[in-house]
Each structure stands twice: as C-alpha cells, then as structure tokens.
Amino acid sequence: MEGDAAMYIAMNRFKIVPGEEDAFEQVWKERDSRLEEVPGFVEFRLLKGPANDDHTLFASHTIWQNYDAFEAWTKSEAFRRAHEGAGDRRKMYLGHPQFEGFEVVQEI
C-alpha cells in the first residue's frame, strides 16, 4: 500500500518459449540493473519454475523496504536502463510478463 511501511515484493512471471531458457537467463545475468544502488532495494532473485509443453515458467522476485521504494524504482532512469531492449527479445516470450505485487503481512 502506498505510504505504508510494510515490505513489498514485486514479481513478474514470464512464460519462455522452449529452447529459449538459456538465452533468457543470460539476458538477466548480463543486464546492468544497478539494483544494489537503488534506495529501498533489499533483494533480487530470478526463479526458474516448471517446464510445460509450450513454455518454461520463470519469475523475477524483488524485495523492497516498502511500496514507495518500489514505485520510485519504476520511475527512475536506472529502471529505464535496466529494461532497454526488452522488446527486441519478444521471440523468447509466450505473451507478456504478468506482474504481481505483494505487501508483506507476516515475516518469520
């Protein structure tokens, strides 16, 4: 929630065309995200999920100190630089990424 102090998790789910998994992973490993320099950034993970007949599921998973920090990142020059050329790699994707945002309500 905007202005709330709760940690915020931002996830994007990607359906990757079979045979494009290694190239997709390489794009993420080589990109210059500079996340560690962004105020409020806590942690990033790229997750590889199950493979189906028509795609392999991946998810990007970032943890932020709060929603405001995440929102500031999405409006930053660093965000624009990190996402440069994304449209050039459409052949890797089965559809558009699906965004999901979560406010942390319990942490153990």
Secondary structure, DSSP 8 states (H G I E B T S, - for coil): -TT--S-EEEEEEEEE-TT-HHHHHHHHHH----GGGSTTEEEEEEEEEEE-SS-EEEEEEEEESSHHHHHHHHTSHHHHHHTTTGGGGGGGBSS--EEEEEE-----
